Amino acid sequence: MKVSVFIPTYNAMSICGDVFTANLSILQSYPFYRRLIIDSSSLDNTLEIAKQYNFENRVIKNEEFDHGATRELALEILEDADIIVYLTQDVLLANSDSIVNLINIFETNNKVSGCFGRQLPHNNADLLAKHLRLFNYSPLSYTRNYSDRYVFGIRCVFSSDSFAAYRVDILRNIGGFPDRIIFGEDSFIFAKMLEAGYEVAYVAEAICYHSHNYSIKDEFKRYFDIGVFHRSQNWIIQSFGHANKEGLKFVLSEWKFLLLRAPWLLPKSIIKTVIKYLGYKLGYNYDIIGVRLCRKFTTNKSFWW
């Protein structure tokens, strides 16, 4: 089985250099068929460092980066692989077994078309970031098929573009990554795979470290983009259900988590919850508020050009 790995990069050495180089070092221990970065015209030495770790590279203009199209370009370049592992530059694999554990699912279950691993918070994660990872990434692995939507709803398509792997032939069969998408290309792919009759999996034994300490402004923009994604890819909502129930579960879980550990953070959590809801609603109604405001509210300005 030929396994390749892909990482999209932009100023990785400036933004998260220690994590980036540590992860490249861990990746060295796995005999990948090919290693690729697609770099969005970094202004630092990201390309030079990646070359030292035997990565092929393709450079694109910064404004050409797209969550879907860039990953589709990687699929085209690495088309001779059987499996492609998709990572992001700010992920740190827990150890050299993380890749082995992730791709083993393809050997033990030939119905699985895509999978993602478990994310634990970085050492510098605040309590809200820690809870987010604990809520989304349980210690128990699972597989999902299309009929599971009646039980788990939109949770069936939950995934992560930071630590995932896909069968190349099935990616091609479902049409690959979308040419233009603001957010959620991982969920898009899982939804397409499930609708096509394949299974997807969460592999809790494959562990990486990945988290963000989002500011209130960050949360607003992030949820604005999620709202745009759900509206522009409304077929996912139609097939798997809305995110309202899952959102309520998360909020209640976060408040319980904080009550037990840091109740003084509850006001901050409440404010963030309101801001996230506002951002999501504005994003979901992006066609009403106009492109000028969308460019101000988004984390992905190039999507609106």
N, C-alpha and C positions, 0 to 999 in steps of 0.2 A: 504494500500500500504506500503510494507516494504522497507524503504530507508536506505541504508548503506553508509558509507563514507570511502574513502581510501586516504592516503597520503604517497608517497614514501619519505624517509628521509635519510639524511647523514649529520652528524655534524650540525644539524639544530640549536642547541643552540649556537654553536660557530659562525655560519655564519649569522643567522638572529633570534637570540634568542627572542628578544622583540616581533617581528612580529609573530613568531611561537607560543609563549605562549599566546599572545593576541588572536590569531585566535582559538587556542584550547579552550580558555575560551568562545568565542562566539559560537563555535560549541556545547558547553555544553547545550545551550538553546534549541537545536532541539532534539526531541526524536528519534534519529537514532536507527534502529534495531540492527546494529552492527557498530563498529568503528575499523578501521584497519590501522596500519602502517607497511610497509615493509622497514626495515632499512638496509642500505648497510654497516653494521659493523661500526657504528659511534664510534669515539674515545672520545666523550664527554658524557654528561648525557642526550642525546636526548631520549633514551629509557625510562629512569626513569621518565622524565617529562611526556612523552606520557602516561605512565601507570597511573600516577596520574589523568589523564583526561579520564580514563576508555577505553583506546585504547588497543585492542589486538595487538600482534606484531609477526612478522616473521622476522628473521634476515638472510640475505644472504651475501655472500662474496662481497666485493666492486667491484671486477672485474666481478661479475655475473650480475650486474645491466644492464638492457637494457630497453630502452624507451617503447618497445612493450612487451617484455617477462615479465617484472616486473608487468606491468598493467594486463597482462593476468593471472599472478599468483594471483593477487588480485581478479580477476573475478572468478577464481576457488575456492578461499577461501570463497568468499562472494556469492557463487552460489545460496544460498537460499533467496537472496534479490530480490525485483522487480526492484528497481532502485539503481544504484551506483553513488554517487557523487565523482568525481575525482578532487583532489586538489593537489597543490604543497606546499612545506614547507614555501615558501617565500610569500604566498598570505595572505592578511588580509581582511576578509569579512567586508563590510561596517557596517553591523548590523545584528541582529538576523533574520531579514526578508529576507536576501539574499538567504538563502537556500530555504525558503518557496516560494519565487518568482521564483526561478529557476525551481523547480520541479512542480510548478502549471501548467506549459505548458503541462505536461503529462496527467493531469486530464482534461484540457480544449480542448486538441487536441490529439485524440488517434492515429493520423497518424504520430505524431512526435516520432522519435526513439532516437534522441540525441539532446542535446542543450548545449549552453555555455553562460556565463554571461558577463556583461560589466566590463572592467578593466579601472580603473582610475589610474593615476600616484601617487606614494608615494610622501610624502611631500618633500623628498630630491631629486626628479627627476630633471634632467637638462632639458633645453628647447627641446633638440632633443628627449629625452625620453618622454616628455610630448606630443610632436607632434605625436610620434608613436602611443600612446594610443588614442589620439583624432582622428587620421586618421582611425585606425582599429576598434574603438568601438564607434559607433554613439549612440545618445540618442533614436533612434527608433528601436523597435524590428522588426524581420521579420522571415518568414519561407521560406525554399527553397525545391524544388523538382528537379528531374533529368532534366526535360525539361527547367528549369531555366538556365541551362548551356549555352543556346543559347543567353541569355541576359547578364548574370553575369560572364560567363566563370569560371576560376579557383577560383574566389571569392566564388563560391558556396560551396567549401570545406574548406573555412577558418574557423578555430576554435581555441581553446586553450586547452592545457592539464592542465592548471593551475586552471581552474574553469569550469568544464563541468559535465554533467550527462547523463547517458544512460540507456535505458531499457535493463535489463539483458537478457531476452529471445531473443531480436533482436540481441544483441551482439553475442549470441551463434549462431543464424541463419546465420549470415554473416561470421562466422568463428573466431570471436574474434580478439584480437590484434595480430599482426604479431610476430613471435618468435624472429626476429632480424631486427631491424630498427635503423638507425642512428639518425633520426629526424622525426618530423611530424606525429607521430602516431595518433594524433587527426584528422589531415586532411585525413589520410589513412582510418580511421573509417568512417568519414563523406562520403567520396567517395564511400566506399563499401555500406553504407546505401542508398545513393541516387541511385546507380546502381541497388540495390535490390528493388527499388520502394517505399522506405520509405521517409519521410520528415525529415529535420533537422531544428533547430531553433536557433536564437540569441535572448536572453532575456535581454533587456536593463534595465529592472527593478531590475534584480539581479546583485548587484554591489559589486565589490571587489577592493582592491588596490593592484597593482602589476606593477612594472616597474624595469628597469635596466639602469644604466648609463654606456653604453658600451664604452670601449676604441676602438681605431682604430684596435688594435690587436684582441679584442673581436669580432668586426664586421666582420673582415676577416674570422675568424674561424667559426663564426655563419653562414655566407653566403656560406662558403665552404661546411658545412654540409647540407645546403639547396640544394646546387647544387648536392651533392651526392644523397640526397633524391629524387630529381626530376629525376635524371638519373636512379637510381635503381628501382624507382617506376614509370617508364615512362608511364604505363597504365593510370595514373591519368592525365598526360599531354595530352595523346591521347584522353581521354574522355572529359576533361574539358578545354583544351587549355593551352597555355604557360603563364608564369607570366610576360612577357615583358611589356605588356600594363599596368598592375597593378603596375609594378615597376616604369614606367615612371610617372604615376599619382602620386605615392607617392613622388617621387623626386620633381616634380613641386609644389606639395602641401607643402612640407617641405621648399622649397626656399621662397615661398610666406609667409609662417608662420614666417620665420626668418626675411624677409624684413620688416615686420610690427613690429617686436618685438626686434630683435637683429641682424641687418645686418652685424655686425662685425663677426658673426659666420658663415657667408656664405662660406668663404674659408675652414673652418673645415668641413662643410657639403659636399662641393665639393670633398674634399680629401676622406672623408668617402664613398661617392658614388662610386668613382673610385675603392677604396679598396674592397668594397662590390661586385662590378661587377667582379673584378679580382678573388676574392675568389669564387664567384658563378661559374665562367667559369672553374676554376681549379677543383672545386668539380664535376661539370657536366662531366668533362673529367678525372675523377679519375682513370679510367682503363689505361690511358696513362702515368700518372706521376709516378706511382709506389707506393707500400705500404709504403715505408720508408718516403716519403714526405707526404703521406696522414696522417700518424701518427703525423707528426709535425704540420700539418695544421688544424687538427680536434679539436673539443671540446670533442669528445667521443672516446678516444684512445682504449677502450676495444672493440669497433666495428671492429677494424682492426687486432685483434689477431686471 
